[in-house]
Amino acid sequence: MATIVQPYIFSWKHIECDSDLNRLRLVVAALDDESFVSHLEQRRGKGRDDYPVRPVWNAMLAGIVLQHPSAASLLRELMRNGELRDLCGFDCKGRARRIFTPIARHTAKWNTAYARRSSVERVNSRLDCVLGFEQHTIRGQKKMTTRVTLALIVLLAMALGRVMADQAELMRSLVAPVKRAA
């Protein structure tokens, strides 16, 4: 008895062999989600509008297609992958420039540009990273202004204390021990 091999109507082999971005293009093209996205835009109303609804929705789809375990890993991928940002529809020339930099991080070109930061940028970085403003829980502009002012006063007082203790070479250090004069 002869066996006749019947081809599948839809084979997963073609999709599994395809690149991740092509799979995402396939999903975005196949979904009829215009009414859903317009509903989300209406629900947003006058709420926070950091990013348009369509790119965020496409990014959520990308997280599933690319099998990211968390939103944080998806954000890291979006920061790293310019083609994915374009495919999702993020406009990197506008508001997202701080997050999605035009130069890929952790490259020689990035390190060269990063070394040219001004002293103000270094102080802002120190406020964010060392003094805990990057993940703060302060609510309200007056409270935040007060807290930042106090943090800057502490930074300047530490620098002045180093100079007064004859340790001018350590005036930028927040952690070096202060040596008392005998």
Sequence and secondary structure as in RCSB ss.txt:
>XXXX:A:sequence
MATIVQPYIFSWKHIECDSDLNRLRLVVAALDDESFVSHLEQRRGKGRDDYPVRPVWNAMLAGIVLQHPSAASLL
RELMRNGELRDLCGFDCKGRARRIFTPIARHTAKWNTAYARRSSVERVNSRLDCVLGFEQHTIRGQKKMTTRVTL
ALIVLLAMALGRVMADQAELMRSLVAPVKRAA
>XXXX:A:secstr
        SS HHHHHTS HHHHHHHHHHH   HHHHHHHHHHHTTS  SS HHHHHHHHHHHHHTT SSHHHHH
HHHHH HHHHHHHT  TTTGGGGTS SS TTSHHHHHHHHT  HHHHHHHHHHHTSS TT    SHHHHHHHHHH
HHHHHHHHHHHHHHTT GGGTT SSS      
